[in-house]
Amino acid sequence: MDWSQKLYFTAFLIVTAAAFIRGIHGYAMVSGTVFCDQCKDGQVSLFDYPLNGINVAMACPDNNGQMTTWREETTNWLGNFAMRFDGTPDLSGCVAQVTGSSEQGTRGCGTGGGQGKSPRLMFRMFDMEMYIVDPLISQPADPMSFCPKSSSYPQPQPQPQPHPNPVSPSIPPLPPLPPTPPMPHLPPMPPFPYLEASACPHQNWMMPEYRCYWKVVTPDSKVGVVFGLIAARKYGTDITLWEGMKGRGEPYKTLLREGTTALLNSYNSVQFPYHPLGVIQHMNWALMGSTQHVLHTALNFMRANSGNWNATCKFNPCK
């Protein structure tokens, strides 16, 4: 039995013993992100951003079929929320819904308005379940002035003119944004993801003594394969994750470095603020947006990788 098998077996015994002592058999984790729908078009677009301080409730049907609130959490500064349910409850009929906002972080975008989403099971192992909720939205009272015209919200009707006057031609609406290409196929989760909170900066991931922590993707994996078609068009089809980790001094190189680091951290710890699929989604949204959006996303990744959400790097030198 090699060291990794011993580690997994020891961790399994610890988790099993803890569950036995507490009388709890497994647990379920549900995570998601809330965005400010600035244009009130009912979907997440390049104009939208993650919201801090938004209350999200998980409602599930009781024995009579009535929806009751099981848990309510508030989004963090990354716009993410996470809920833990002891045991392995059936969440197939549950719905996550924005219910309001706290006093901070909403920036006038805490009135709700989006539809609830049902959690989707991502994986199940060792009586542990991981669910993800598709992006939820909260909306301001009125669309922002820079938003394109849309039929998603009512427009004021023109008033009849008492005398016929020449009518100025209206400006045609902007064309719809191109659809995001299909997400790449994610590799399977490692045999036993760490239950302990951990976040390591890119410098740690590049050290030879920590090379064994590259479990799901390898340093030679292609950026285009891992992050998808948009990343391949921007960075090329030959660049590897290891080469991307060396990028600095330029917004798009910094985004690739921190995005790759965030993906590695998300596979290494189930408590990391980003889910692997969320890292890829944020990377694609940033690459389709402005340079400011690229820098904003890279900064969010960097903060999460630095562990300033009360986490440290849990690496031990490989044997």
Secondary structure by P-SEA (a helix, b strand, c coil): ccaaaaaaaaaaaaaaaaaaaaccccbbbbbbcccccccccccccccbbbbcbbbbbbbbbccccbbbbcbbbbbccccbbbbbbccccccccbbbbbcccccccccccccccbbbbbbbbccccccbbbbbbcbbbbbcccccccccccccccccccccccccccccccccccccccccccccccccccccccccbbbbccccccccccccccccccccccccccccaaaaaaccccccaaaaaaccccaaaaaaaaaaaaaaaaaacccccccaaaaaaaaaaaaaccaaaaaaaaaaaaaaaaccccccccccccc
